[in-house]
Amino acid sequence: MSTIEEKRHTLAHLLAAAVRELYSGAQNAIGPAVENGFYQDFDLGSHKATDEDLAKIEAKMREMLPNWHAFERREVSKDEALKEFGWNPYKCELINEFSDSETQLTFYTVGGFLDLCRGGHAENPAADIAPDSFKLERIAGAYWRGDEKNKMLTRIYGLAFDSKAELDAYLAQIEEAKKRDHKKLGPELDLFVFSDLVGPGLPLFTPKGTLVRNLLDEFVWELRKPRGYQKVEIPHITKKDLYEKSGHWDKFKDELFRITTREGHEFAMKPMNCPHHTQIYARKQWSYRELPQRYSNTTTCYRDEQSGELSGLSRVRAFWQDDAHVFCRLGDVKSEFLKVWDIIHAFYPTFGFELKVRLSTHDPEHMENYLGSIETWEKSVGMLKEIIADKGIEAMDGVGEAAFYGPKLDFMAHDSIGRQWQVATIQLDMLQPERFDLTCINEQGQKERIVMIHAAIMGSLERFMSILIEHTAGAFPLWLAPVQVSVLPVGEAHQAYAQEILNELESKGVRAEMLASDSLGKRIRETKMQKVPCFIVVGDKEVADKTVTVENNRAGDKQTVPLAEFITPMLEHIRTRANM
């Protein structure tokens, strides 16, 4: 039975075959299987593909599929390959590249279509791939090899699953995701804005958005403080020397915003905080009795992301990071990891997220991507495996997902419509302490190498907010909502009592507003559109009885009670960060 990855890879070839048959002179470049589907890049010459082409291409794919049976594999020489694909400069570039490496050049033929490929296809596409299990999704532009200096190609994306039912379920999820898109809801709820004058990837947060950010950060600090963390602060720029010593310069130099001073010195906007924190630790010689040292720092980092990769708050050039670093002895690693683990499991369930853990390790086949020796990596990974075993859980396998300086535990959250996100992370770093010569004085009076733990609960707060907005569809929990209660007087005669209610709510620390303009119906709709958790209607009866009629915008229930009977449980919901 063919795997879904093999089916998706096969469909990328089928897409190329259909396009080449429909559009004379079309040149296919690369076409891999990706999450939820596949894509193929094309040079279509003078033809400008539009969404109208998708239905035609999709129909051609279904027409060709019944004639696609087993793939035939053939090893070829460089000269044979170049002769076959002399008409396609993209394939020729790949052939020249692969022939200079250890990669064996192979052709695969099926249904009269031939392509250069490494393999990994459905055994019998006509039998294995249901014709209603795939769909072409969209057309985009993509530079050849991802390099903006190269030609812009036409990329066609497709979706593919094992069955029509799975495809339909995913399409329904996409439709729901469109309604929840933070790029749409954020401005509608007046949380953030982007300005052409400020620049792409540089979000500006409104008073409401800033309130949400601060409440989230305060929650994380409330969880960190009793576990011994101390706040530190660092500058936003640094000499390149710091990142050269840490190893980040070689890894990230192309993603840095660089600054040259009037004296000719080279600085960079910080893309991460850990090297700065090493220098706070290095300010003195510590005794083992003074460890662990736990530093917490919510601060902005900067990365020169390519314009085409920017996406709302999900991918930005300036992001607020709730970063923390623990400097401790090797024997303290497990207990410090578990402290962070407890913080993560106190934070995320508050929002209804379900968490799984991924053990993200190095790829032993590509150690050139990492600092340090294989022995150090194996030791670090072994310690994380012990922590997972102590917790009695099964971790997802994340080979190749480690940071370049150490393995990590990544916490994966499923949102309310079933999508999975990587959120919090705890990383074990034995390499930066080595590079910066970080030590403590042990019981024997000798210098002892320490280790470093990186702990981000939300990580990029911008990215977390994008996930949270979509997870809640903008209907934040009561404690987090920018406006918690709207007070709606029915008419002018009721405004005085409505103002009394507003004053009482605000005196108790409730974030409330009074809406008095427009019709009552319009004002109620406004509270619903702004996702305000509840609203109070004040009319003749409420004024006479000194009560409030409260309607919950979340549950839709309504009650008329004395004001105190509404405020007391509400304050308890806010205090405990429960919803209502």
C-alpha positions in Angstrom: 0.0 0.0 0.0 1.4 3.4 -1.0 2.0 6.0 1.7 0.3 9.4 1.5 3.7 11.0 0.9 4.2 8.7 -2.1 0.8 9.5 -3.4 1.4 13.3 -3.1 4.8 12.9 -4.8 3.2 11.0 -7.7 0.5 13.7 -8.0 3.2 16.3 -8.4 4.4 14.4 -11.5 0.8 14.0 -12.7 0.4 17.8 -12.4 3.6 18.3 -14.5 2.4 15.9 -17.1 -1.1 17.6 -17.4 0.4 21.1 -17.7 2.9 20.0 -20.3 0.2 18.4 -22.4 -2.1 21.4 -22.1 0.4 24.2 -22.5 2.9 23.8 -25.4 6.5 24.7 -24.3 5.8 24.5 -20.6 8.9 23.6 -18.6 8.5 21.9 -15.2 11.1 22.6 -12.6 10.7 20.9 -9.2 7.6 19.4 -7.5 7.8 17.8 -4.1 5.2 16.4 -1.7 4.5 18.8 1.1 2.2 18.9 4.2 -1.4 18.3 3.0 -0.5 18.0 -0.6 2.1 18.8 -3.3 3.2 21.6 -5.7 5.0 21.9 -9.0 7.0 24.9 -10.3 6.6 25.8 -14.0 8.0 28.2 -16.6 4.9 28.8 -18.7 6.6 31.2 -21.1 4.2 33.9 -22.1 1.1 32.2 -20.6 -0.1 33.9 -17.5 -1.9 31.2 -15.4 -5.0 32.2 -13.5 -7.4 30.4 -11.2 -9.5 29.5 -14.2 -6.6 27.2 -15.4 -6.9 25.1 -12.3 -10.1 23.4 -13.2 -8.8 22.6 -16.7 -5.5 21.2 -15.3 -7.3 19.2 -12.6 -9.7 17.7 -15.2 -6.7 16.7 -17.3 -5.0 15.0 -14.3 -8.1 12.9 -13.7 -8.3 12.0 -17.4 -4.6 10.8 -17.4 -4.6 9.0 -14.0 -6.3 5.7 -15.2 -3.3 5.2 -17.6 -0.7 5.6 -14.9 0.4 2.3 -13.6 3.8 1.2 -12.2 6.7 3.6 -12.5 9.7 2.4 -14.5 13.1 3.3 -13.0 16.2 3.8 -15.2 19.7 4.9 -14.2 21.3 7.3 -16.7 24.6 9.1 -17.3 25.0 12.9 -17.2 25.2 13.0 -21.0 22.0 10.9 -21.5 20.2 13.1 -19.0 21.3 16.4 -20.6 20.3 15.0 -24.0 16.8 14.1 -22.8 16.2 17.4 -21.1 18.1 19.8 -23.3 14.9 21.7 -23.8 14.5 22.4 -20.1 17.2 24.7 -18.5 15.9 23.9 -15.0 16.3 20.2 -15.3 19.7 20.7 -16.9 20.9 22.8 -13.9 19.8 20.0 -11.5 21.5 17.4 -13.7 24.8 19.3 -13.6 24.5 19.8 -9.9 23.6 16.2 -9.1 26.2 14.7 -11.4 28.9 16.5 -9.5 27.7 14.9 -6.2 27.2 11.3 -5.1 23.6 11.4 -6.2 22.7 8.8 -8.8 20.8 10.3 -11.8 17.6 8.4 -12.3 14.7 8.7 -14.7 11.2 7.5 -14.0 8.6 6.9 -16.7 4.8 6.3 -16.2 1.9 6.7 -18.7 4.2 8.0 -21.3 5.6 10.8 -19.1 9.3 10.9 -18.2 10.9 12.9 -15.4 14.2 13.3 -13.5 13.5 12.1 -10.0 15.0 10.3 -7.0 12.0 8.1 -6.5 9.4 7.5 -3.9 6.1 7.1 -5.8 2.8 5.3 -5.5 3.2 1.6 -6.6 0.2 1.8 -8.9 -1.2 5.3 -9.2 -4.3 4.3 -11.1 -5.3 1.9 -8.3 -3.8 3.6 -5.3 -5.0 7.2 -5.8 -8.7 7.9 -5.6 -9.6 10.5 -8.4 -11.7 12.5 -5.9 -9.0 12.5 -3.2 -7.0 15.5 -4.6 -7.7 19.0 -5.7 -5.7 21.9 -7.1 -5.7 24.7 -4.6 -4.0 27.9 -5.8 -1.4 29.5 -8.0 1.5 31.5 -6.7 4.8 32.9 -7.8 8.1 31.4 -6.7 11.7 32.3 -7.6 13.7 29.4 -9.1 15.7 27.8 -6.2 14.2 30.4 -3.8 16.6 33.0 -5.0 15.1 36.4 -5.8 17.9 37.0 -8.4 16.4 34.1 -10.4 13.4 34.0 -12.7 9.9 34.0 -11.1 8.2 30.7 -11.9 4.5 29.7 -11.6 3.9 27.5 -8.6 0.7 25.4 -8.6 -0.3 24.0 -5.3 -2.5 20.9 -4.8 -4.2 19.2 -1.9 -4.1 15.4 -1.5 -5.4 12.9 1.0 -6.1 9.2 1.2 -9.8 9.7 0.6 -12.4 12.2 -0.4 -13.7 12.3 3.1 -10.3 13.4 4.4 -10.0 16.0 1.6 -13.5 17.4 2.4 -12.7 17.6 6.1 -9.5 19.5 5.3 -11.4 21.9 2.9 -13.9 22.6 5.7 -11.1 23.3 8.1 -9.6 25.8 5.5 -13.0 27.6 5.3 -13.2 27.8 9.0 -9.6 29.0 9.2 -10.4 31.8 6.7 -13.1 33.1 9.1 -10.6 33.0 11.9 -7.6 34.5 10.0 -5.8 36.8 12.4 -4.8 39.1 9.5 -8.5 39.8 9.1 -9.7 39.7 12.8 -6.7 41.6 14.2 -7.5 44.9 12.5 -11.3 44.3 12.9 -10.9 44.0 16.6 -8.4 47.0 16.7 -5.5 44.9 18.0 -2.7 45.8 15.6 -2.0 47.5 12.3 0.7 47.6 9.7 1.9 50.9 8.1 3.5 51.2 4.7 5.6 54.1 6.1 6.9 51.9 9.0 7.5 48.9 6.8 6.3 45.4 6.1 6.8 42.9 8.9 6.8 45.6 11.6 3.5 45.5 13.4 2.1 48.4 15.4 0.0 47.5 18.4 -3.0 49.6 19.4 -4.0 50.2 23.0 -6.2 47.1 23.0 -3.5 45.0 21.4 -0.9 46.3 23.8 -3.2 45.4 26.7 -3.5 41.8 25.5 0.3 41.6 25.0 1.0 42.9 28.5 -1.6 40.6 30.1 0.0 37.5 28.4 3.5 38.6 29.5 2.4 39.2 33.1 0.8 35.7 33.2 4.1 34.1 32.1 6.0 36.2 34.7 3.5 35.3 37.4 4.4 31.6 36.7 8.2 32.2 36.5 8.7 34.5 39.6 7.9 31.9 42.3 10.3 29.5 40.5 13.2 31.7 41.2 13.5 33.7 37.9 14.9 37.3 38.0 14.2 39.9 35.3 17.2 41.3 33.3 17.4 43.7 30.4 19.7 44.0 27.4 20.4 46.4 24.5 18.9 45.9 21.1 22.2 46.0 19.2 25.5 44.3 19.7 29.0 44.1 18.2 29.3 41.3 15.7 32.0 39.8 18.0 29.4 38.5 20.4 27.7 36.5 17.7 30.9 35.3 16.2 31.9 33.8 19.5 28.5 32.2 20.2 28.4 30.7 16.7 25.3 32.7 15.6 27.1 34.9 13.1 27.9 32.0 10.8 24.4 30.6 11.1 22.4 33.8 10.9 24.5 36.5 9.3 22.3 36.7 6.2 19.2 37.3 8.4 20.7 40.2 10.4 20.0 43.9 10.2 23.5 45.3 10.3 24.7 48.7 11.5 28.0 50.3 10.6 28.9 53.1 13.0 30.6 56.4 12.1 33.8 54.9 13.3 33.5 51.9 11.0 32.5 49.3 13.7 30.0 46.7 12.7 27.0 46.1 14.9 23.8 44.0 14.4 20.2 44.3 15.7 19.9 41.3 18.0 18.1 38.3 16.4 18.1 36.4 19.7 19.0 37.1 23.4 21.0 34.1 24.7 24.5 35.4 23.9 23.7 38.7 25.8 22.5 36.6 28.8 25.8 34.7 28.9 27.5 38.0 29.5 25.3 38.8 32.4 26.2 35.5 33.9 29.9 36.1 33.1 30.0 39.3 35.1 31.4 37.5 38.1 32.7 34.1 39.3 29.8 32.2 40.8 29.9 29.6 43.6 27.9 26.4 43.1 25.9 27.5 46.1 24.6 30.5 44.0 23.3 28.3 41.2 21.1 28.0 39.3 20.9 31.6 38.0 17.6 32.1 36.2 17.2 35.2 33.9 13.9 36.2 32.4 13.7 38.9 29.6 10.8 39.9 27.4 12.4 41.9 24.7 12.2 42.6 20.9 14.4 40.7 18.5 14.9 41.5 14.8 15.4 39.3 11.7 15.7 40.4 8.1 13.1 38.1 6.7 12.4 38.1 3.0 9.3 40.0 2.0 7.7 37.0 0.4 7.9 35.1 3.7 6.2 37.7 5.8 2.6 36.8 7.0 0.7 39.0 9.4 1.9 38.4 12.9 3.0 34.8 12.1 6.2 35.9 10.4 7.5 39.4 11.1 10.8 41.3 11.2 10.4 42.5 14.8 9.1 40.2 17.4 8.7 40.3 21.2 10.1 37.2 22.8 9.5 36.0 26.3 12.9 34.5 26.7 14.6 32.9 29.8 17.9 31.3 30.4 19.0 29.1 33.3 22.7 28.7 34.1 23.1 25.6 36.2 25.2 22.5 36.9 24.7 19.3 34.9 23.1 17.6 37.9 20.4 20.3 38.0 19.3 20.0 34.4 16.4 17.6 35.0 14.9 19.6 37.9 15.2 22.9 36.0 13.6 21.3 32.9 10.7 20.1 35.0 10.2 23.6 36.4 9.7 25.0 32.9 7.6 22.0 32.0 5.2 22.9 34.9 5.0 26.5 33.7 4.1 25.4 30.2 1.4 23.1 31.5 0.0 25.8 33.7 -0.1 28.3 30.8 -1.5 26.5 27.8 -4.5 24.7 29.2 -5.8 28.1 30.3 -6.6 28.7 26.6 -7.9 25.2 25.9 -4.8 24.0 24.1 -3.9 20.3 24.2 -0.2 19.7 24.2 2.1 17.0 22.9 5.9 16.9 23.2 8.4 16.5 20.3 12.0 15.5 21.1 13.9 17.6 18.6 17.4 16.1 18.0 20.3 16.5 15.6 20.5 14.6 12.3 23.6 12.3 12.7 23.9 12.2 8.9 24.4 16.0 8.7 26.5 17.0 11.7 27.9 19.9 9.6 24.7 21.8 10.6 25.5 21.7 14.3 28.1 22.9 16.7 30.0 20.5 18.9 30.9 16.8 18.8 28.6 13.9 18.2 29.5 12.7 21.8 28.2 15.9 23.3 25.0 15.7 21.3 24.4 12.1 22.3 24.9 13.0 25.9 22.5 15.9 25.7 19.8 13.9 23.9 20.2 11.1 26.5 19.4 13.5 29.3 16.2 14.7 27.5 15.1 11.1 26.9 15.5 10.5 30.7 13.2 13.5 31.4 10.6 12.2 29.0 10.8 8.7 30.6 10.3 10.2 34.0 7.2 12.0 32.8 5.9 8.7 31.4 4.9 10.1 28.0 5.6 9.2 24.4 7.3 12.0 22.6 7.1 12.7 18.9 10.3 12.1 16.9 11.9 15.3 15.6 15.2 14.2 14.0 16.9 17.2 12.5 14.7 19.7 14.4 17.2 20.6 17.0 18.7 24.1 17.4 22.2 24.2 16.0 23.7 24.3 19.6 21.6 21.7 21.3 18.5 19.4 21.4 15.2 20.5 22.7 11.7 19.6 23.9 9.2 21.3 21.6 5.6 21.5 22.8 3.0 21.0 20.1 -0.5 22.5 20.5 -3.6 21.5 18.7 -6.0 24.5 18.2 -9.8 24.4 18.2 -10.0 23.5 14.5 -7.4 20.7 14.7 -4.3 22.4 13.4 -1.0 21.7 15.1 1.5 24.4 16.1 4.9 24.4 17.7 4.6 26.7 20.7 6.8 26.5 23.8 10.3 25.1 23.8 13.0 24.0 26.3 16.5 23.6 25.0 19.6 22.1 26.5 22.8 23.9 25.6 26.3 22.5 26.5 28.0 24.4 23.7 27.6 28.1 24.5 28.9 27.7 28.0 31.9 26.1 26.5 32.4 28.8 23.9 32.0 31.6 26.5 34.0 29.6 29.2 31.1 29.8 31.8 31.9 28.1 35.0 31.1 27.9 38.7 33.4 27.1 41.7 32.5 23.6 42.9 32.8 21.9 46.3 36.5 21.2 45.8 37.2 24.9 45.0 37.8 24.1 41.3 36.2 25.6 38.2 33.4 23.5 36.8 31.8 23.9 33.4 28.1 24.7 33.7 25.3 24.2 31.2 22.6 26.5 29.9 18.9 26.0 29.4 16.8 28.1 27.0 13.2 28.4 27.9 10.5 30.2 25.9 6.9 29.8 26.9 5.2 31.8 24.2 8.3 32.3 22.1 7.5 35.1 19.6 4.6 36.8 21.3 3.4 38.1 17.9 3.2 34.5 16.5 1.5 33.3 19.7 -1.1 36.1 19.4 -1.8 35.0 15.8 -2.4 31.4 16.9 -4.5 32.6 19.9 -6.7 34.9 17.8 -7.4 32.1 15.3 -7.9 29.5 18.1 -10.5 31.6 19.8 -11.8 33.3 16.6 -11.0 36.6 18.4 -13.3 35.7 21.4 -10.6 35.9 24.1 -11.2 34.5 27.6 -12.8 37.0 29.9 -9.6 37.8 31.8 -7.8 38.6 28.5 -10.6 40.5 26.6 -9.6 44.2 26.0 -13.2 45.1 26.9 -14.8 42.8 29.4 -18.3 44.4 29.7 -20.3 46.8 27.6 -23.0 48.8 29.3 -26.0 49.7 27.0 -28.6 52.2 28.2 -31.8 51.7 26.3 -32.4 55.5 26.1 -31.3 58.8 27.4 -33.4 58.4 30.6 -31.3 55.4 31.5 -27.8 56.8 31.0 -27.4 58.1 34.6 -27.9 54.6 36.1 -25.8 53.1 33.3 -23.0 55.5 34.3 -23.3 54.4 37.9 -22.9 50.8 36.8 -19.9 51.7 34.6 -18.2 53.6 37.6 -18.8 50.6 39.9 -17.3 48.1 37.4 -14.3 50.3 36.7 -13.7 50.8 40.5 -13.4 47.0 40.8 -10.9 46.8 38.0 -13.2 45.5 35.3 -12.5 46.8 31.8 -15.9 48.3 30.9 -17.3 50.7 28.3 -20.7 52.4 27.8 -22.2 52.6 24.4 -25.0 55.1 24.1 -25.1 56.1 20.4 -27.2 54.4 17.7 -30.1 52.0 18.2 -30.0 49.3 20.9 -29.9 46.6 18.2 -26.9 48.2 16.5 -25.1 48.5 19.8 -25.7 44.8 20.7 -24.4 43.8 17.3 -21.3 45.9 17.9 -20.5 44.1 21.1 -20.9 40.8 19.3 -18.7 41.9 16.4 -16.0 43.2 18.9 -16.2 39.8 20.8 -16.9 41.6 24.1 -17.7 38.7 26.5 -20.9 40.2 27.9 -23.1 43.2 27.8 -25.5 44.8 30.3 -28.8 46.3 29.1 -30.3 49.1 31.3 -33.9 50.0 30.8 -36.9 51.1 32.9 -37.1 47.9 34.9 -33.4 47.9 35.7 -33.5 51.5 36.9 -36.5 50.9 39.1 -35.2 47.7 40.6 -31.5 48.7 40.7 -30.6 45.5 38.8 -28.7 44.7 35.7 -29.8 42.5 32.8 -26.6 40.6 31.6 -26.3 38.7 28.3 -23.3 36.5 27.7 -22.0 36.8 24.2 -20.2 33.5 24.5 -23.0 31.2 25.9 -25.9 33.3 24.9 -27.6 33.1 28.3 -29.3 36.0 29.9 -30.0 36.9 33.6 -31.3 39.9 35.6 -29.6 40.2 39.0 -28.5 42.9 41.4 -25.2 44.4 40.2 -23.2 42.9 43.1 -24.4 39.4 42.2 -23.0 39.9 38.8 -19.7 41.6 39.8 -18.6 39.1 42.5 -18.5 35.9 40.4 -17.1 37.9 37.4 -14.1 39.1 39.5 -13.5 35.5 40.6 -13.6 34.4 36.9 -11.0 37.1 36.1 -8.8 36.2 39.1 -8.7 32.5 38.2 -8.5 33.2 34.5 -11.6 31.2 33.9 -14.0 32.0 31.1 -17.7 32.9 31.5 
